[in-house]
Structure formats: C-alpha cells, structure tokens
Amino acid sequence: MELMWGTPLALALGLLMAGPMVAHLIRRTPKDRRPFGAMMLLRRLPRRLRRRRRIEDRTLLSLRMLAVVAMVLAVARPHLQWPGATPEFGGTGAVVLVLDDSLSMDLRETDSGTLLARAREAAIDVVKGLPSGTLVGVVRVGGTAERLTPSLSSDHASVIAMIQDIEQTPYGTDLGGGIRHARQLLAGAGGEVLVFTDEAGPGVVESALPEIALLTKQEGALVPRPIHAQSPQNVAVTEARYGSGPEGGTVTVRIANYGDKAVEVPATVRLPDGTEITAFIDAAADETVEKKFTVPRVAQGGIGTVQIQDGSLASDDLGSFHLPTVGASRVLVVDGDPGLTPVASEVYYLERALAPWGRSAALEGSVLPEITSPDGLDSLDSSTHRVVFLANVADPGLWANRLVEFVNQGGSLVISLGDNVSADRTNGVLASLLPTPLRRPRVLVGPAESGIPTELPDVNEPLFAPFARGGHGEFSRIRWNQIFTVAPYEETSDVRTLLRLEGGIPLLIERKVGDGRVLLFTGTFDADWGNLPLQSSFMPMIQSMVRVLGIAGFDAGAMQNGLVGQVVEVPVTGSLAEISVVGPSGPIPAEVERGLVRFRPLEAGAHRVVIPGMPPLAQVAVNVDPVESDVRRGASLAETAAEIDPERFMVRVPLYRWALWLALFLALVQGLLALRDPKRKEPAHAK
C-alpha cells in the first residue's frame, strides 16, 4: 500500500497557512497602554480577559490553519493504492470467456452446488448482458486447454449453449493454455478475456504469467472473475505405496485435509484379489497424515486401490498403487547343469523368460525367480515358493520327500530333463510325482537334419490360451534333435498330455498330485536338444505356465504410473495388432505406433495394456493430479496480472473528498467561533 498524489504541485499551496497567522497577529492587543481614571482600578480584569482571549485565539488559529491544510490536500488529490483490484468489464468489442472445469471446480457447497455450476451461470449472465453484435469466444482449461469456439462469434445463443454443455472433468488446470487460446482468438486486435476460476492449487496461477504478459503486450485486457467457496473443505488421497516387511508388508496411505476443520474419514484398501482392509483416519485442519495397512502374508499382485468417503470432492477419494505378489511368490529354479559360462547354464534362457524385465523389475512386479543349485532345495518352503523348476538335476533323491510334501500342499513342480538325468534314479525317488516313468533319451535325427517339429497345441488349454489370437503357428518352428522317452500311459482326469512332437511323442505331460500339480517336460530348457528357447513362443509359454501353475499376477507386465488427463506412453515390442487399453470402466481410446501405446486415462484406478488372450503388456496405476486436491485459495490472478500491468490492477481509494469535507467542516466551526458574542461571557460585575 502506498500514498499517491494526483497534483503534487498543489502542495505548494500550503504556504497559505501563513494567512491565518498574519491575521491573528494583526488583531493582537497593543502593548503600549496608559491607565487613567477609574480604569486603573480594574487592571486585574483585563489581564484575566487577555489570558482567556489568547487561549481562545489559539484554538481559532489552529482551526483556520487546519482548514487551509485540508483544502490544500483536497486540491492535491491524494489517494491510497495497492495491487489486486479486479478491472471493470466494458463488454464492448471482442470478449473471450475462459472457464475452469478442472477437478477442484467440482467442490460442492450445500447451498449453491459446485463451483463449476456457479462459473457457468456467471458466464451465461455475462453473455446475456453483452450488446448485440459483440464477438464472443469460449475456452475451457481442464486437462489440456481447448477452444469451444473455433473463432469469435456474434451468435450469443450458440455461445450460451456451449457454456451450458461444459462438463466437470477430473483433470488438472491448464490456465496458461487457456489464456493462450483466448489471446489467439483475439488475434492481436485487443479485447477482454474474462477468466472464471477458483484460483486453487499451488503454482496454477503463477504458471500463466508468461501468457498474461503476451496478452497485455497485444492490447488484450485480462478480467479475473474468481469463483471462491465460502469455506473450502476437502479430504483427498494424495499417495498410496506398498513397502515390504517381515510379514506381508504394508500399504502406506497419505491423506490430506485441506479444510479448516478436523475430520475423521473411513478408508478402505482393496487388494487385487478383492481383499479389503478398512480403518478410520483422523486429520486435523490443514494436516497431512499417514496410515499404514498391513498386507496379508499371501496376496495376489497387481494394482490395488484405497478409497475414502468425503462429501466435498469425490474425484480424489480414490488412489491406486502397485502391489507385488506377496508371499509364496518366488519361483525356485534348480540348475542341474550350471555350465562354464552364464549362457551355457541350463537355466539361462529360463531365467530370462521368467523375469523378462530384469531382476529389479521382478522385485517391483510380481515374481522373483530364485536361481539355485540342487543344494538350494534345502530352503524350499511352501510359504515362500509356489513353483519349482527342476532343470536337468541328476539326483534329486536327497530332497524327494521335501518335493513330495511341497506338491501335496499345493505347490507346483516342473521337471525338465537332459543329459544329467538318469531314468532309473529319477523313477526311484520321484515315482509318486512323475506322470509316467522315464525310459531313456532318444536321438531323433542325424547331425545334419533340422529336427522333428512340435505339434500345434490346443489353444483351449489354459496354458496355451494366450496363443489363440496370435503366435499359435510359431510352435511348428520348435524342432527337436533329441528327447526323453517315457513309458506308455493312459490319459485320465489326473494325467494329460499338453504338448507333443509331430508323430505323437509326448513333450509336456501334466499330473495332479494332492493339492498341487507336476509338469514333466521331456525336452530341455536350454538349446542342447532343440531350439525351443530361441523361438518367440518360448517366453510367453513359460510365463503362461507359471501363471497357470498358481502365481496370479505373474503376467502383470511392465509397471507404470500415470495421472488422470495426462498422456501415458507404454513401450511395447513385437506385434502391435489388436492392442487395447482397459480402464476401470472398460476400454478407452488408444494410439499405437512406433513401438508406443499412447492413451489418456479418464479416471483413477488400474489401466491395463492388453492383447486379447495374452497376459497384460503393462499395468498403469493412475491417480488424479494432487495439485487439484488442494482447494485452498492460491495466488490471486489479479495480483499476479498486476505484475505485468500494474495500473489496471490497482485498488485506489481517493482521499481528496474526505479532505474537502474536512476543510468545509473546519471552516464552519471556526466561523461560528469567530461570530460568538464576547460580552455574553463577561462577569456581571464588569458591566
């Protein structure tokens, strides 16, 4: 706040204060007095009267001088000013209405509906009050700013219809983009831009400063029309994250209370398998609190959510987070032929098929393959492991009882063979698990031949269902030079052949044992007996195998995060045909090109990038922009614009009117004092 002068030179009129002083001196009583006659007897009375007159004359002098000062101030026209005023709206020429339809404008007040409803009503009233022929444009700023009118229009009825059709969005505020579109509609010809916004969220208004500067430079006038709630109240989920722990780990939920009253809200964490954990969360006014929810020791991986109940702003009451498969999630891979180099290892290709995005991605996703030698079977634990790959292990006899117990309790065992395997030894120790006894390895072709191809699998089998829409024919490219033969067996409900070579030699046989299952793979998972690990069908087959064997969420794909209203890009490889994106409410539009899937999520929650019949390529945990949840008033648009054009955004309080009235009042008072009858106050004995 500062004091300004309209006519600073008028202060020189303050010299007129000398007038009352001179007048006062002229009417002073002469000093030279000569007493005579009886008047000498009254010497005391004049002295007392002179003392009283001097006091009254000083009061009169002060009033006259103050009157002069007040008049001088009135002529100098002083005023107080400070930034932050809302400029007056002229309503002539060209007008662009910018409406904020971001998430925070969905704040609901009991008496007047949402802020957006108030903004629409105010904007319509403005258009109705414009003179006929005034050019009008409309821009909305939720998410990415968008022109609703391609150009300025004089058809006010259609403009009003567009304003009425603006719907609430759960997006952020692109205020700078909205002012840019308004500036482009005015095309540098000047005009007025009315902005209807709640000015909520840190940094939202400040981000528009460059566009305000360009608008001002192009002779455009910004006219803020703030739409504020009387008492903003909102409780929002601002973050949810999973952290591992000694048991099942915890989900930490962060709740922010943006109101001025303490609240208690119910919160429900919903895990991907449908498990719900509910608790109440207390938050003081303007406080952010954290609440930890304990996850069960065994939980399916995927995307979980946390839901609160808040009656002010519903769009930010849901948060989503990534949850790895918890407990019994590790795949134990027993390498029976480590080899001299990693590539020569029996499980080199198998490990990469299990964790295609690397070990760190497996830790953040769902399955962590644990590679070990046969001695590692000592650590086999049904509470930690769910699937065991026994790859070309020469003698599993020391751990046979542990494996049998593991399978009977619901675990799954995959046995692959190779040069290290002895049929007699394996049949002896694993007889209760094998679908059929082993016989001996058989060489199928000569060294120069290409091998026996694999028969196409039945896509009705859950294991091969992902290949129903693509990749099915790739199995014929899998060729075998050598295979382990098995004793003849009868197909039953417990023993089934899932995959064969052309000619009928069994390649993959399933057996149900107790609560678990055993898959016998008569080939190898390395490249010694065939080209299986070198084919495109190998990785999806292994992933589908582990999923079918009991690790839900293993096929979750890449894990990403996103915000509602902002474009999400997911890199994909391989065939891009039939890729789609599925949100919480169903499929949403997506663009696929150059190895990227792009989509704009419309709501918070789990979004999956999928190919029909295949495991998800990626899962995206989408949340609303936390900035929009802060419904408290941020920076003033008027004060921010005042940094660019301070004159138009100044609050001015004129003081000269008060000075003029004061001068007139003082003149009246001193006139009354000057006209008073001095004889009325003299003592009676002085007459």
N, C-alpha and C positions, 0 to 999 in steps of 0.2 A: 504494500500500500504506500502511495506517495501523494504529496500535495503539489498540485499544478496550478499555474496562473494563466488565465485567459489573456489578460492585458497586464503584463508585469510592469510596464512603464507607468501604469496608473498609480503604482505605489508611491511615486514621487509626489502625489497629491497629499501625502502625509505631512508635508510642510505646512499645510493649512492648520495644523494643530496649534500653530503659533497665534492664530486669530483669537481664540478664547483666552489665551494667556495675556495678550495685549489688552483685550477688552477688560479683563479683570484688573490689570494694573492701572488702567485709566481711571476707573471708578474707586481707587483707593482714597481713604480719608487723608487730607493734607496733614503734614507733620507740624507745621507752624500754627499754633493756636494761642490766642491771647485771652485769658479769662477776664471777665468783667461782671460787675454787678452780682446779682444773686446766683448767677450760673456757677460761680465758684463753689457754692455750697453743694452743688450736685456733681462734683468731679468723679465720685465713685460710680455713679450710674452710667455715664458714657463709657467708662473703661469696661464695665461689665458688658455693655451692649456691643462694644467693639470686639471683645473677645468672642461673643456669640456670633457676630457677623462674620468674623474671619473663618470660624468653623463652617458656617453655612455657605459661605462663598467658596470654600474649598470643595464642598460637595457639588455645588453648581458647576464649578470649574471642571471637576472630574467628569461629570455627566456630559458637558459640552465637548470635552476632548474625546471621550469615548464615542460620542455621536459622529465626530469627524472621522475617527479611525474606522468605524463601521461603514460609513459612506465610502471611504477610500477602498475598503475591502470589496464592497459591492461593485464598485467601478472596475476593480482589478479582476473580477470574475474568478475567484479561486474554486477548485474542485478537487476531491479525492478520487484516485483511480487505482484499480488493481486488475490483473488479468483474470479471465474466467467467465466473461459475460457471454450470453447466447445472442448472436446477432439477430436483428429483426429480419423477418422474412418479407420480401417485397411481393413475391407472387406474380411477377411480370416477366416477360421474355421466355427463357428456357428453364425448366425445372427438372431435376433428376432426383427421384426418391430412392434411397438406399436403405433396405430393410434387413435387419439382423435376424436370421432364422436359425442361428446356431443352437447348440444344446442348452446353454444357460438361459435362453429365452423361453424355455419350456417351464421355467419356475412358475409355480402355481400359487396364486393368492386366493383366499377363500371368497373375497368379495368381488374381484374383478377378473377372474380367470387367469390365463397365462400372460406373461409379458408380451409374447408374440401377438396374442389376440388384441392387446391394447395397442401395440405398434401398428397392426393392420388397420384398426379403427381410426387411429390418429392420422395415418397416411391417407386413408379414404376421405376423411374430413378436409384434409389439405387440398386434395384434387377437386373435391366438390366446390371449394371456395375460390378456385382459380378462375380468372377471366376466360371467357370463351376465346379459343384460338391459341391459348398458351400451349407451347410444346412441352410434353412431359415424357420422361423415361423412368423405367423401374429396374433396379438391380437388387439381387439377393446375395448374401455373403456367407451363408452356411456352407462349410466344407471348402469348395473352390468357388469363388465369386462367379456369378453368371448374370448376364443381361436377360431380362424377361422381355424387353422391347428391343428389337434389332436396331431401331433408330428412334429418335424423338417423334412423338405422335401427338396430334391435336384431338384425337378421339378419346375423350376423357372417360367415356363409358367402358371402352375396352381396357383402358388402364386400370380402372377400378376393379374390373373382373379379374385381371391378372393379380392384383394385390390380394383379392379375396381368395385366390387359389393357392397362395403361398402356404405351404405346409411346414410343420415343425420338422427339423432334422436333428439327428444325434451327432452332428459334426462340429468341428472347431469353427473359429471365426476368421474369415479371410477379409478383414476390414480394409487392408491396403489394396487388395484386388478389387473390392467393391468400389472404392474411390477412383481407382484407375479406370474401371469401366465407365463410371459416371463422367470422368474427365474426357474419355474418348467419345462418349455420346455428345458432349457439348462441343467437341471438335475445335477447341480454342476460341470459340465465339463468345465466351462469357456465359454466365448463368448462375443458378443457385443449385447447390447439392444439399438436400435435406437428409440427414443420417439418423435413423431411428434405431438406437442400440441401448443395451443396458450397461455398456462400458465395464463389463465384468471380466475378470481374468487378468493375471499379471502379464504385462507386455503386449496385450492385444491392441490397445490404442496406440502405444508408442511405435509399434511396427508400421503404422500407417503414416508416420511423419513424412517420409520422402514423397509419398503421393500427394499429401496435403500441400507440400511445398510446390510441386508441379502444378497442381490445380490453381493455387494462388498466382503463380507466375503466368498462367494462361487466362488471367482475369476472371477465374471462377470464384464463387463465394461459397464457403462451407458454412452450413447452418445446422449445428447439432440439435437433435431433439431427443434428449435422454429419456429412456423408459426405465424407471427405477422401481424396485419393490419397496414397499414401506418398511418391511423388516425382513431382509433376505434370510432364509433358513434353508440349509441343505446338508445332508449327510451322504457321503459318497465313498465307494470302494476305490481307493487310489492305487492299490497294489496288492497282489497275492503271489506268493512264491513258495516253492517247495524246497525244503532242506532235509538232507538225510540225517538219520540219527541212530541210536543204538537199537531201537525197535523198528517201527515203520517210518520214522521221520516225522516231520511236522510241516504243516502249511501255515505260513505267517501271513496274516491278513492285516492290511493297514486301512483304517477307517478315518476319514477327516470330517470334522464337524465345522462347517463354515457359518453357522448361525451364532447368535448371541445368547443362546440358552443351552444348558446341559441336556443331553439326550441319552436314552437307552434304547438300542435297536437290536432286534433279533437278527442273527447272521447264521446262514446255513451253507456249509461247504459240501458240495456234491462231487464225489469222485467219479471217474469214467465208468466204473462198474455199477453205478447207481447208489453206492453207499452215501448216506447223509449224516453229517455231524453238525449239530446245532448248539449255539451258545448265545448269550446276551453280551453286548459290548456297550460299556459306558464311556461317554466322551463329554468333557466339559466344553464350554463355549470356546470357539476358535482353537480347538485342540485336535491333534492327530494322534491316534493311539494304535497300538499293535496288539493283535490277539493271535495266539498260537493254537492250532488244532492238531491233535495227534492223529497220524495216519495209521490204519491197521498194519500189522506185520506183513500181511499179504494183500496187495491191491493191484488192480489192473492199471497198466499205463495208458496214457492218452492226455486229453485236456480236461481238467476239472474246472469247476466254477464256484464262486462264492456269491451268495445272494443276500441282500439286506432288505428291510422294509422301511421306506422313507416316503412320506406323503407329499413332499415338496417337489422333488425332481426324480422321476423314476428311471430315466435313461442311464444314469450312472450308478444304479443299485446292483449291477452285475459286473463281476470281474472274472477273468479266466486266467488259467495258469497251466504250465506243462507239468505233468506228473509222470516220472518214470515208473515202470513196473516195479513194485516194491515186494521184496521177499520172494523166494523161490523163482527168481528171475534170471539167475545165471545159467548159462549153458556150459556144462563141463565137457571140454573136448580133450580126450585122452589120445595123445600122439604116440602110436606104437612104432613109428619109424621116423625119428626126427631129421635124419639126413645131415649132410655136412654143411649145407647152406640153408637159409630160410626157404628158398624156392624149392629145394629138394625135400623139404619136410612133407610128411604125409598129409598134414592139415593146412598147408599154406593157402590153398585155394578155398578150403572150407572156412577158415577164419575170416577171410575177406568177404565171403558170401554172407556170413553171419553178421559182420559189422562193416557194411559197405561204406559208411561214412567215417570210419576210423574209430579208435578206442574212445576218444573224448566224446564223440557224438553218441556212442553207445551208452556212456555214463549219463548223458543228459537225456537219452531217449528211453529205451525200454529193456534191452538185453545187453549184458556184458559177458561175452564169451571168455571163459577161463581156460586157458591152454595149459595142459599139464602132461607129465609123463605118467605111466601106469601107477607109480607110487602115489600120485595125487589122488587116487581113488580113496585113500585113507581119509580125505577131507569131504567125501561125498555126504551130503546132508540134505534130506528132503525138504527142510525148512529154508534152504538156500538155493538148491538146484532143482530144476524141473525136468531138464532134458540132458541126457548124457550121450555123447558120441564116442563110441569105442572104435577107433580107427586103426585097423591093421595091428591089433595088440596080440602078441604071441601067446601069452599065458595069463589070462585073467583069473586063474584059479584062486589066488590069494584073496581076491575081492568078490568072489562069486556070491557068497552069502549076502554081502552088503548090496550087490546089484539086485539080487532077487528080492530082498526086503524093500529096496527103493522102488522097484517096479510095482510090487504088490500094494504099496502105499499110495500109488497114483502117479509115480514118475514115468517118464518115457525114455526108452533106450534105443539108440540107433547103432547097429553093428555093421561096419563096413569091413571088407576083407582085403587080403593082399598076400604078398609072398611070405610074410612072417607068420601067418595063421596056419595052425595045424588042425586039421579036421578032427582027429581023434581027441586031442587035448580039449578043444573048444566044445565038442559034443559032450565030453565027460563032465565039465564043470558048469556049462550053461544049458544043460539039457532041458531044464524046467522053463527056460526063457525062449529058446530057439523055436521058430515056427516049424522047422523041419531040420533033421540032421544034415550036416555038411558032408560032402563026399570029397572031391579033390578039385584043384584048379584045372581048367581045360583051355588049351590054346585053340583059338577059333580059326585063325587064318595064318598064312605064311608071312614072313617078314616084309615082302613087297606088296602085300594086299592091304586094302583100306579098312578092313574090319567089317563086322556084322552090324547093320544099323539097328537102332532101337525102334520098337513098335510104338505107334502113336498111342498115348494114354487116353483113358476115358475121362473126359472133362466133367462128367457128372460126379466123379470122385472129388471130395472136398480138397484133397491135396493138389489136384490139377485144375480146379475150377478157375483160378486166375488166368489160365491159358485159353479159356473158352472164346474170347474175342480177339486173341492175337497171340502168336508165338507157339501155337499148337504144332504146326508143321516143323518147327525147329528140332523137335525130338528125333526126327528121321536123320538129322545130321550127326547125332551122337552115335559113334561107332566103337565097337569093342574088339580088341585083339585077343583078350583072354577073360575068362570068367570063372567063378567058383560054381561048381555044380552042387546040387542038393538032392536029397532022397525024394522020391515021389511023395506027394501029399494030397490030401483031399480038401477041397475048398469048403469051408464051413462059415458060420457067422463069426467065428473067432479067428479063423485063418483065411486070409485073402491075398491074392496076387494083385499088386497095384501097377506093376510095370514089367514088361517082357522085352526080350530081344525078338527081332523078326525070326520066326521059326519056333517060337514058344518057350525059349529058355527063360526061366524066371530071373528077373533083375531086382525087384523090390517086393518083399513079402511082409505082410503085417500079421501080428498075432496079439490078441488081447490076453493079458495076464493079470489076474486080480483086478485092481482099480487102474492099472496102467497099461501101456502098450509097448511092443517091441517091433522095430522095423529092421529086417535083415536085408542089407544091400550086398548083393553077391559080387559087385564090382569094387572099384577103389575110388576114393575122392581125390586122388592125385592123377597125374597123366600117365602112369605106368601101364595100365591095362586098357585105356581108352582115352578119348578126347573130351569126356564129359565136362571137366572144369574149364575147358576152353570155349565152350558153347554159351550163347546168350541165354539159354534156358536154365543154366546151372544156378545162378544166384536167385532168381525168383522161385525156383523149385525148392532150394534149401530154406528160403525164408518162409514159403508156404508150409514146408514140412514142420518147421519149428512152431509156426502158428497153430497148425492142426494138432500138434502134439501137446498143446496146453499152455502156451505162453501168449495170452491175449495181449494185444498192444505191441507185439514184437515188430509188426509190419507198419508201425506208425509213420515211417518215413522221416524226412527231414523236419526238424522242429524250428518254427519261426514265430515271431511276434508281429503284431500289426495294430493300427489304430483305425477306428471307425471313420470312414470318409476319406482315408488316405490310401493311395495305390500300394498294393502289396505285390512284390515281384518274387516269384519262386523259380529258381533254375531247375530245368528238367533235362534229362538225356533220353536218347532213344526215340522211339516213335511218338509223335505228338498227336496222333489221331485219337479222337474221342476223349480227350482230356476235358474234365469239367471240374467246377468248384462247387462244393456243397456247404452251405452255411447252416446255422441253427434252424432256419425256417425253410430250407430246401435249396435247390440250385440257384446260383446267381450268375450274372453275365461275366465272362472272362475272355481275354485275348491271349492267343498262343502264337508266338513267333520267335524265331531265332533262339530257341532253347530257353525261353522265359514264358512263364504263365503270369499274366497281369490281371488283377481284379481289384475292385473297390468294395470292401466289406460294408454292409449296410447296418449291421448290428453287432453287438458284442457277443462273444462266445466262440465255440470251436468252428473252424473252417478247414475243410479237407480238400486237397487237390487229388483227384482220383481218376483212374481209368476203369470203366466197368469191368467187374470180375477180377480186378487186380488189387493188391494191397495199396493203401494210400501212398502217393508220392511224397506228400508233405502234409503236416498239420500246423495250422496257424492259430495261435491264441490271440484273439482280437479284443481290445478294450477301447473304451471311449477316451478321448483326449482329457487327461486330468486337469488341464488348464480350465476347461469349460465347467468343471465341477465347482470351481471357486466362484460363487455367485456374489461375493462381496464387491462393492464398487472399486474399480481400479482407477487408473488415471483418468482425469476429466478430458473428454475430447475437445472441449472449448479451451481449456488451459493448454493442452498440447498444441492445438492450432494457433494459439496466441504466440507461440514461439516463432511462428512463421509470419503472421500478420497481426502484430500486437494491437494495432489501432482498432481493428474490427472486433476484437475480443476483449475490450476493456470495459470493466464496470466503472461508471463515472457517477459520482454523487456531487452535484453542484452545491456550493456553499454561499454563493453571492446573494441568493434570495434571502437566506437567513440573515446575512449581514445587512441587507437593505431594510428588512423588517426591524432589526435591532436598532439601526440608525434612526428610523422613524419613531420607534418607541422611546429612545433616549431623548430625542428632540422634544417629544411631547412632555416627558417628565420634567426636563429642565425648563421648558416654557411655563409649566404650572408652578414650579418653584420660583421662577422669576416674577410671576404675577401675584405672588402671595402678598397680603396687607401686613406690613411690618408693624403698624400701630396696634393690630389685634393681639399681639403677643407681649406688648409693653405692660409693666406692672401698673396697677391702678393709681399708686401714689405719684407716678411720673407724669400724669396728665395735668 
